[in-house]
Every structure is written in structure tokens, then in C-alpha cells.
Amino acid sequence: MLKLIYVSPTTGNDSNSGSQQAPLKTITQALKQSASGTKIQLAEDSYNATSGEIFPLIVPFGVTIIGNENHKGRGFVINGSGIYVSHTFAEQNVTIILSNAARLRGVTVTNPASRGSAVWIESASPAVVNCTFINSQREGVFVTGNANPTIKDNIFTRNSANGIFITKNSRGEIKGNDCFQTGFGIAIGDSATSIITANKIYENRSGIVVSGDARPVLRENLCENNTQDGLTVVSNALPDIGTNASPGNNVFRDNRQFDIQNASIHKLISIDNHVDPQSVNGNIQFFADPVEIQPEAQPEAQIEAQLETPPQPEVQPQLQIRKLTDITDHWSAEFIQELVNLGIIKGFPNRTFRADATMTRSQYAALLVKAFNPEILRDSIQFEDVKQSYWAYKVIQQAYQSKLLSGYPGTKFFPNQNIPRIQVIVSLVNGLGLTTEGEIDLSIYKDERKIPDYAKNEVATATQNKLIVNYPDTRKLNPNQAATRAEVAAMVYQVLVLIGQAREINSSYIIG
């Protein structure tokens, strides 16, 4: 039978029964009376040594401490430190130790002691949900041994070293947390393999730091505005930040030093992450190796054959139109579906489009050729990083010869690099010979200062011709951010509207 114990430092007494009418005074006493299945309901108050607590508080198997989850534990403050001798890290200053199946929900925890950790999880599988960890002298949560915790929807802020530190052979799910204005947002070391998903990590010293032999999986995280790096990888670490089968969908942007810094001994593969290739450092590749790329993972990889073999007259175009399954309610849905209707894009074989995934320069070249069937305006060039056997060799040559795309110094094309938004804008304006009438005030864009000098005229021209589509903030151009498939589709479609080959779409995200 489940047991509920009430605790209030102000109105309670440790000789009471622990009922709502006669609460205990301390969490310490409540834990002594708790068996598996017990829930300890705290009153809104401060719990510390002065109120009678003895630290560290050790939460036994299956016991839950509850404050107020709706407010992330605001007002339900546990503040203190005690000596704990860890099996893996020797003597530590700790506020709370969580055992297997223990739960900590809706409280605020602070450890003011030198090198103090608020919560310690060692070789256990507890859950920490909707809590706040603030002002600890080391980290909010320390995970070690063979731990497998769930750490979900918490706030980590103003902790001296880390929001969350994960080490040894730990696993677990770290999901939906906000880590800001702390040391490292999330640090992962040794042989840890945690799943890090949908966390917001910003305004820290560094966002995510992966070291040792760690192999975490990172998906859908936001790392921005950190004073050093968004993601730092060192030593023998190798985080999974995306595969063809499982896109990363992480956002690394506006970090002061690098968005991604790879100082490890491995090549880091970044698949479908939002990151500016010019804001990374180290051995980083922005798409899978060509030998790994299967036709089904490259919807435009078969464009060569489509261009050489036009549809037979007896095939009615409308019979080839397919509905994509993953763009319903997406801001770009109408742009994308119209391009499908025009036979310019198909999507993936499973009828998805992955609108928020990034697009490589190879894929972009293929789309340009398919959309505009451009004329040859200059001689071909042999890019040293594009072999004739490469799936996009022909469309890259066509895009280059038509002046829709150019290479980099040293006859490089970087075919697998994500294409930044500014390159899309410049290629569409210059490749199609568009011009500007009069002057355009680029201060309409809040991030005008990020527009490269070489591209300002092209941005002005694209703005005047209504080629630029900004989502979600129409006044933010994000020129150096990797373009998503949706953004490229929308801007290519706007060119087709300009040249009279497509109908106008009424979208509030079109600029001009």
C-alpha cells in the first residue's frame, strides 16, 4: 500500500505522525520512515541544516520526494551538503543521493559547499523531473558508475562547474532540460553513452562537452550563445550527432568561439544539424561518406537519369503527383507541395520530405538543375573533391557551367557540406542575372551585421524580388546558418514565381 508522508519545517514536528494535519519537520525523519512506494510531500519552505536536516539525504529504493512540479520546485528549497564516500569518486560533498527507482520531483536543490554536487546518482536508475538546480559549487546532477537515470524537464543554472556531469559507464535519458548561465551545460566523459535529447543549452561557458571514450547520442538539442563552444569533442570521444537513418536535428548557432569544436582523434559526422560550416573547427564532415549514401537516402541522387529520360507522353503528369506525409501544418507545406506538383522534387521513397533537415551543396546543385534546366555559360571544371563516379558529378558540372554555383579556392567544391542560406541567395541572384532598382535598406534585418560584405548587393536584390523567405522571425536573415530543405524549396519556388513558371503563394514569411 502506498504511503504519503507530509513534511513542513515551519509547522511540523518529527514526533508527529506525518499526516497532512500533523506533518513531520524534516525530510531526514521522513526518509527514515519510508519504504518503497512512499511519497514524501514537502510544504513550500526551505529545508537546511538550521531546520534540522542531516545531509546528504539518501532517498531509498522506490521513494519519491515531491514539491511543486508546475513551478519547477520554486519555493521548495533543499539547501545543504554532507560528506559521501563514492565507490567511483572517493569523498564528495553531496546534498541528495538517489537510489534505484527513487524519484525527485518539483524541488529546488543547492549545494553551497566547496565542490558541492546537488544530486548524486551512482549505479542507480532514478528519475529527476521538473526540478531546479541552482548555485551549487560544482554541478546540479552528477551521474557515475553504471547509472541509468531519467533526467527530464529540469532547470540548471548558475552552477559553478556543470549543469549535468555524466561519467564512467553511465547511460540514461537526458531530455527537455534547460541549462543556462552555468559552467558547462552538459559534460559527458569516460565511457558514458547517454541519450541527450531536446535540451536547451545556452549562455554557458560551453554548451555540451564530450571527452574520454564517451559515445553519447545527441538529438534535437539547441546549443546557442555560449561564450566558448556549442559542442566540444576531445580525446577519444565520438558523439553521434546524426546518421542517415536518424537525423541529428540539433541546432548549434551563435556561439562565441565555435558552434562545433572537434579536437578528438576521430572525424565527426554531422547529419542534418543546423550549423554554419564556417563556425566549426576540426575534422568534421557534413554528410555520410559517399560509400554509405544509398539512393533512398538521397532523393535527388537519381536526377541525372530523370533528366536524360523525359517522361513518356502517354504518362499523365497528375498521376505522378504524390502527397508527402510529413509536411502537414509545416510553414513551408504549400511551397513544397507545389514543387512536387511541378515535378521538381519528389521527397524520399517513404513519402517524407524532412523539411527541417539541412541540404548539402550536391543536393542543392541537383535541385537547381532540375528546377531551371540552365544554359551552359562557361567551361566545365574538374573539382578535386568530386570524382566522376560521384552521384552528383553531372549536376554539379551543370550548376557550375551555368554560373548558378561556384567552387572554392583550390578547385574544391565541398559537395557534402551543408549549404548556408547566404550561398543560396547569392547563387539564385547571380545565376539568374537578377538586378536591383534603387536602394534597399538592409536594416530591415535584425542581423544585418552578419551579412558578408560580398553578398550585400545580392541580399538587396533578392529582397526586392521577393526571393527571401524567413521563418520564424521574418526580420532575421540568419545568412550564415545552414539552409533547411524547406528554406531552399521556398526560395527556389519564389524564383519560379518571379520568372512566371509558378503561381504566387500568400505567405507571411516572404520578405519584400
Secondary structure, 3 states (H helix, E strand, C coil): CCCEEEECCCCCCCCCCCCCCCCECCHHHHHHCCCCCCEEEECCEEECCCCCCCCCEEECCCCEEECCHHHCCCCEEEECCEEEEECCCEEEEEEEEECCCCEEECCEEECCCCCEEEEEEECCCCEEECCEEECCCCEEEEEECCCCCEEECCEEECCCCEEEEECCCCCCEEECCEEECCCEEEEECCCCCCEEECCEEECCCEEEEECCCCCCEEECCEEECCCCEEEEEEECCCCEECCCCCCCCCEEECCCCEEEEEEECCCEEECCCEECHHHEEECEECCCCHHHCCHHHCCCCCHHHHHHCCCCCCCCHHHHCCCCCCCCCCCCHHHHHHHHHCCCCCCCCCCCCCCCCECEHHHHHHHHHHHHCCCCCCCCCCCCCCCCCCCCHHHHHHHHHCCCCCCECCCECCCCCECEHHHHHHHHHHHCCCCCCCCCCHHHCCCHHHCCHHHHHHHHHHHHCCCCECCCCCCCCCCCCECEHHHHHHHHHHHHHHCCCCCCCCCCCECC
